[in-house]
Amino acid sequence: MADYVQTGPVRQQGDERPDALDRLDETTEALTALHDAFTGEESLDDALQRVADTATRALPDADAVTVSVVTDTQPHTAAATDRDLVEVDRQQYESGRGPCLESAAKLVPVRAVVGEHRDEWPEFEAAAGKAGVRAYLSVPVVLPASDNTEVRHIGTLNVYSYTATAFDPFDEGLMRLFTTAASATITNAQRWRRSQDHVGHLERALTSRAVIEQAKGVLMAVHSCTADEAFSMLVEQSQRANTKLRDVAVKLLESATRS
């Protein structure tokens, strides 16, 4: 049996667990907090961190929470309430096995009691035991299927406990409820980020257009030409120098200003 380093409060085997109604109340309060904190204008990183922070309130036995996401086919921990526990996730990513990855692959909650999966997930077992973790629950965060899309996995909530008896099927059901709300929060953050990117593109396009129009005005005054002819001059210089049209316009205006 491995030696565990105690890093958090432990409830003894004989201690009574909170009853179902109390646990439901905890989850309800966490869902309310998640909803009330939503602004509709936050980055994805901020949204994921808020989900992690709030998830620790959803279950009485949750001592820490991390959020795993996959980008460019590589999983990584995007948010954590305890950075020391990120190493437990990292060992799973590097070895390609563990309850977090199994939950993501099968899209079902996966519970692990540390000490019972040495043959199945040795890397996870070693890292979790070293951190003092005694129980672990991974729950996928998914977008539900629609008419044109299938269920899409967008992340995994990894819930840590220093109590070996933590988490049961009822807790898994509560976390499914919580992840439904979490998926909406994450989706809204992604939608807001896309809208901000779109606005940024539009702003840059408008700025470029204004600079180009000013440069055209300078050429029209100097060469007594039409707007179309001035624009053609800018395009020709852009192609000749293999430079963006806006940059050509900026250089022209800077030259005119110095002159």
N, C-alpha and C positions, 0 to 999 in steps of 0.2 A: 504494500500500500504506500502510495506517495505521501510525502510530508506536505501539508498545506500551510501556506503562510496566511495568517489571519489578517485581513485588511479591512474588515467591515463587521457590522453587528450580525450576530448569528442567533437565530431562534432555535432552541433545542427541539429534539425530535418529539418530545411529549407536549410541547406547547400547543395550545389551541389556535387554529388558523381563524382569521376573520370569517364570519359567515358570508353566504352568498350576497345577501342584501347590502352588507357593508362594503363588500368588494365592488358591487354594482354602483354604489354611491360614489366610490373613489373614481371609477371610470367615468361616470357621468360628469363629475366635477372636472376631470381632466379634459373631457370633450368640450365642456363649456368654456374652459380656459383657452383651449385651442381655437375655438370659434371666435371668442371675444377678442383675442389678440390679433386676429387676421385683419390686415390693413388693405390687402389687395395690391400693395406697392412695396414689395420686399424682394430681395434677391433670392435665388434658389438656395444659396448657402445659408442665408438667414432663416429661410423657411424650414430647412432640414434641421438646423440647430434647435429651432423652436419646437419642432415635432419631437426631437430627442428629449429636450428638457421637460416637455409636457408628459411624455410617455412614462417618465419615472413616477408620475402621480397616478397613473392609470391602474397600477397594480401595487398592493401593499408590499409585496416581496421584491419589487424592482429597486435594486440599489444603484444601478447605472444602466444607461442605454447608449448604443451606438447605432448609426444608420449606414448601411452598406448600399452603394449604388454601382452600376456598371456603366462605364464610358469607354468607347473604343474597344469593346470586348474585355476590358480589364476591370475587375472589381476594386473598389477602394472605399475607405471609411470617410464619408463626407461630413459627419457630425458625431459628436460624442460628449457625454456629460462627464466622463472621466477619461482623459487622454491616456492614462496608464493602461487602460484595457484595449486600446487600439491594437496593441501587440497580439492579443488573442485573435482578433480578426485577421491581422496580417499573416499570421501563421497558417490560417485557413486558405487565404488567397494564394500564398506561395506554394503550398502543398497540393492545392486543388481539391481539397476535401475538408469536410467539417459540417456541423449542423447549419451554419449560415448558408453555405453553398447548396446543401441539400434542400433547404427550404426554398431557395430561389429557383432551383431546378424543377421541383415538384409543385411549387406554389401552394404549399401547405405548411402550417406551423410545425416546427420540429423542436422538441424538448430534449435536453441532455443533462444527465446527472454526472458531474465530473467524477471519474473513477470507474465508470461503467462502459467506457468506449475506447479503451486503450488500443485494441486491435483495429477498430474501425477508423478512429480519428486520432492517431497518436500525437500529431503536432498540436492539435487543439487541446488535447488532454494535458500535455506538458505545459503549455502556455497558461491555460486556465488554472491548473493546479498551482503554478508558481504565483499567480495573481491572487490566489485565495478564493477564486470563484467556485461555488459548489453546485449551482444549477444555472441553466442557460436556456433561453427560449427565443427562437428566431421565428418571426412572423413576416410573410411577404406583404409588400404594399403593391397593389395592382390597380390598373384601370380596368373597369368592367368592360365586357364585350359590347359592341354596338352593332348596328346593321352592317357596317362596312369594315369593322375591325375585330380582331380577336382580343382576348384578355392580354394585357401588356404589363409585364413586371417592371416597376419603376424604382424599386428599392426593397430593402429588408430591414426591419427593426430587430435589433439584437438586444435582448433584455438579460441583464446579469443579476444574479443574486448570490449573497454569501450564506444563504440558507439552503441546505441540501433538499429539504422538503418543499421548496418553493415551486409554484406553478403546477396546475392541474388542468384537466380539460375545460373547466369553467373559466380559468384564467385565459386559456387559448381563445375561447369564445369572446371574452371581453376584449382581447387584443385584436381580434378580427374586426370587432366593432370600432375600435380606435383607429385601426389602419384604414378603414373606409373613409373616416374623416381626414386622416392624414393624406390620403391620396388626393382628396379635393384641395387641400392646402398646397401640396407640392405642384399639382396641375395649375392652380391659379398663379403660383410663383413663376412657373415656366411660361405661362401665357403673358404675364406682365413683363418678363424679361424679353420675350419676343417682340412685344409691342414697343418696348423701349428701344430695342435694336432698330426696329422699323422707323421710329421717330428720329433716331440718330442718323439713319441713312438719308431720310428726307431733309433733315437740317443741313447735312453736308452737301446734298445735291443743290439745295437752294443757295447755299453759300457759294458753291462753285459757279452756279449760273450767274450770280451777281458779279463775281469777279470777271467772268468771261464777257459779260455785257459791258463792263467798264473798259476792258481791254479793246473791245470792238469800237467803242466810242473814241478811244485814243487813236486807233488806226484810221477811222473815218475822218478825224480832224486833220491828221498828218497827211494822209494820201488823197483826201477829197474823194473818197470812195463810198459805195453803198454799204449797208449793214451786211449783206450777203457776201460781198467781196472781202470785207474785213474779217468775217468769220472764216472764209476760205483761206486767208493768209494765216490765221491762227492754226487751222487744221493742217496746212502744209508744213508749218514750222514744227508742229507736234509730231507729225509723221517723220520728218527729216531727222529730228533729234531723238525720236523714239521716247518721247516724254508725254505725260498726261496733258491734256488740253488745259486743264486748270493751272498746272504748274507753268506752262508757257505764258498764260495770261498774267499770272502773278509776277513773273520775271519782267514782262513787258511793262506792267504798272510800276514796278520798282525802278526800272530804267527811266521811265517817264518822270517819276517823282524826283530822281536824282538830277535829271536834266533840268 
